[in-house]
């Protein structure tokens, strides 16, 4: 017997319950995570396509921004920290490195490598590194139909040609990749202790936004920050350290240097102007602080092609 379908007489919307849900994220409710992701600011720094010889090596280093390597071809070993975390990678794998994480990567002596590298900042509420806060996995194994190759190719082209709108397009690509990782690799995430202080974080959000809006000013104090949320300076310092694991002064200096790195890599502004835009009253002091962080001057950093 031939079965016939009943023709629709009205438009029908597919029921939400018929879609396959995404895996829940550890430690955060969906509403809280959505609020955090809505507050993320992405800043694209660079994207490059590389071909490396056999037995290539990136010696132990720490970079100030976040970055990833995606391997179209090639294999090897990546070590994080003092070698406490070691991974073997191959074609299709991603090595995702949060800012400030020491790493060393060594290629196989058996084959050349075809690699895409992308540098960026992904900050939450004007200064918290998203990758560190949520505990993004630093090694992501190859997956069928992952978007990494196509997105990396587009970003490498955008960064090289720099046609109008290139930075915004790159930021959109990076955000999409991070959301993809968050949804498909949930089991690999290890959120930091700071996530446990999410009940305290909303109280500090106005301060973080105020810092970001006033970073070019060199004369605000910790007492000025405390007044934004009506706390004593002592109470504010203690709360800030509990949530972020660092002092307000160290946090602000880190934010100034992060902004300086972005400007040095993505603009041709004079060093003196970069210093002023990042809240350093004197170029000489800026250069000294920058050298302490990277072991090189701002001008040398700008000239260097960081992988």
CORDA-V543198 format. One record per backbone hydrogen bond with DSSP energy under -1.0 kcal/mol. NH is the residue of the N-H (numbers start at 0). CO is the residue of the C=O. Records with the same first field share a line. If there is no record, write none. Layout:
BEGIN
NH->CO / CO
END
This chain:
BEGIN
17->14
18->15
32->28
33->29
34->30
35->31
36->32
37->33
40->122
42->120
44->118
45->118
47->116
49->114
51->112
54->107
57->104
60->102
65->119
66->96
67->117
68->94
69->115
70->92
71->113
72->113
75->88
76->105
77->86
78->103
79->84
80->101
82->79
84->79
86->77
88->75
91->70
92->89
93->139
94->68
95->137
96->66
99->62
100->97
102->60
103->78
104->57
105->76
106->55
107->74
112->51
113->72
114->49
115->69
116->47
117->67
118->45
119->65
120->42
122->40
123->127
127->123
129->121
132->128
133->129
135->130
139->93
145->142
150->146
151->147
152->148
153->149
154->150
155->151
156->152
157->153
158->154
159->155
160->156
161->157
165->162
168->164
169->165
170->166
171->167
172->168
173->169
174->170
175->171
176->172
177->173
178->174
179->175
180->176
181->177
182->178
183->179
184->180
187->184
188->185
189->134
191->132
194->191
195->192
196->193
197->194
199->196
200->196
203->200
204->200
207->203
208->204
209->205
210->206
211->207
212->208
213->209
216->213
224->220
225->221
226->222
227->224
228->225
230->225
235->231
236->232
237->233
238->234
239->235
240->236
241->237
242->238
243->239
244->240
250->246
251->247
252->248
253->249
254->250
255->251
256->252
257->253
258->254
259->255
260->256
261->257
262->258
263->259
264->260
265->261
266->262
273->269
274->270
275->271
276->272
277->273
278->275
279->274
285->281
286->282
287->283
288->284
289->285
290->286
291->287
292->288
293->289
294->290
300->296
301->297
302->298
303->299
305->303
END
